Amino acid sequence: MTASGWLQLALILLGVIAITKPLGIYLVRVLDPEHEGTTFLDRFLGPVERSIYRLIGIDPKHEQTWSRYAISMILFTAIPTLFTYVLLRLQPHLPLNPQGLATVRPDLAFNTAVSFSTNTNWQSYGGESTMSYFSQMVSLVVHNFISPCVGIATAAALVRGIARSSGATSCARLYTCSCQLR
């Protein structure tokens, strides 16, 4: 490796080390209900979050059961997956397709939609010769944001369920009910 490569590696490592503690503190404050409303972004994003909760009829103080968590995760993944599949199948009729790329084959559209939804991002095609700019921007980039969000939310739900397995809250049912399904 060249000196420039070593320098880049050192800068990346220093950057990761520098943000580890502040990012960890931020995540604890966001994911732990006891610290609710204590991040620096709450002043700006709190009203937006509360508006979205009101719009879709969610009470943020009401905890979910394991089945509600599962349904939420499946829907939050399935709807964008279906959207991506349809978008890839309709690609020739959508804007930002200056090369006039054809419709993506059904099997490839399904494979691409599922792989980006599951954050594997497996690509069995040449991006520039198969996907239009619009397809890449609107569907694939959206999945690069949504799929890690689903992973973080699922991990938070799992940790809460394990931490409260002996408690009296509805999150305790996450652990109890999953054991009863065996």
C-alpha positions, -999 to +999 in steps of 0.1 A: +000+000+000+012+035-007+018+063+018-014+079+006-034+047+012-020+044+047-029+081+054-064+075+042-068+044+064-055+063+094-079+092+088-108+069+085-099+051+117-094+084+136-128+096+123-145+064+135-128+066+169-137+103+172-175+098+165-179+065+185-186+080+219-208+109+207-228+087+183-232+060+210-245+086+235-269+099+208-282+065+200-288+057+237-308+089+241-329+082+210-335+045+216-340+045+254-375+057+263-362+070+297-340+096+278-368+107+255-366+142+243-330+148+254-312+151+221-301+183+204-322+175+173-355+173+193-361+210+191-361+208+153-374+173+146-398+169+176-427+188+160-422+169+127-422+136+146-453+145+166-471+156+134-463+123+117-475+104+148-508+123+147-512+118+110-509+080+111-526+076+145-498+064+167-495+071+204-458+072+211-464+064+248-481+031+240-457+002+236-461-025+209-465-062+213-441-085+195-467-091+168-472-054+162-434-050+159-433-079+134-462-065+113-446-031+113-413-044+102-428-066+074-449-037+061-421-012+063-400-036+042-426-050+019-442-018+006-409-003-006-399-037-021-432-038-041-427-001-051-392-009-064-403-039-083-431-019-100-408+010-107-382-013-124-408-029-145-422+005-156-387+019-162-391+028-200-422+049-192-405+069-164-384+101-166-346+104-165-341+075-189-320+093-217-305+060-229-340+045-234-333+015-213-358-013-215-380-028-188-361-048-163-369-086-165-393-098-138-368-121-121-341-094-121-365-067-109-377-090-080-341-100-072-330-064-071-359-052-051-355-079-024-317-077-023-318-039-017-347-043+009-326-068+028-295-046+026-275-072+007-275-050-024-266-079-046-265-068-082-264-092-111-266-066-138-245-037-152-259-006-134-255+019-162-268-005-189-298-018-170-311+008-146-321+044-156-311+073-135-346+076-121-347+039-111-314+042-093-322+075-076-358+068-066-358+031-057-323+019-050-310+049-030-342+049-009-335+013+001-300+022+011-317+044+038-347+023+047-331-011+051-306+000+078-334+018+096-354-014+097-323-032+111-317-006+138-354-007+148-355-045+149-323-046+170-338-020+194-370-040+197-351-072+204-329-055+230-360-040+247-378-073+247-348-091+263-342-063+288-379-063+298-385-100+298-392-100+335-411-067+336-448-059+336-449-038+304-463-050+271-427-052+258-422-081+282-448-099+261-423-098+232-403-124+250-431-144+266-453-147+235-424-157+213-416-185+237-452-197+237-451-200+199-427-230+200 
